[in-house]
Amino acid sequence: PHGIGVDSAGRVYVCDRDQNRIHVFTKQGTFVMNFLVAGNTIARGPECGGPGHPTLGMCGTTYNIVFSHDAGQKYVIVADGTNHRMWIHDRKTGAYVGAIGSPGRMAGQLHWIDGIAMDSLGNIYTGEVEQAKRIQKFAPVPAAGRGTR
């Protein structure tokens, strides 16, 4: 396990990076479900290295997790340091919804994202390790016809 989060309903989400999945439990430890995050990504084995490894990169996709700021916490957003993205999944079903970011070191791109947080306005803050060593803020863009914030 690499990260953990608790939703507003009291369910515990555990990031199992070695298996590219999120396990969901009640606070009492009863298993609820699990779902894959970018399941085709190499998660473990001889191809895996890590920060400071001279030739091999990171492996696994579920580094850390945050929940959307809406009252129902409709989405779970997963920081994936291997694919350099944030994956968006439906919180209740685990279904893939979309992604944010792309690999790189420019503004708005991600390089070994490890930390993720969201404030009450829906801004996402990311922390990167290795050479990037930075924090970025991603602001939500209002959907067409919904006005501005």
Summary of the structure (lengths in Angstrom):
residues: 149
radius of gyration: 15.4
end to end distance: 36.4
largest distance: 50.2
contacts: 437
relative contact order: 0.15
helix: 2%
strand: 39%
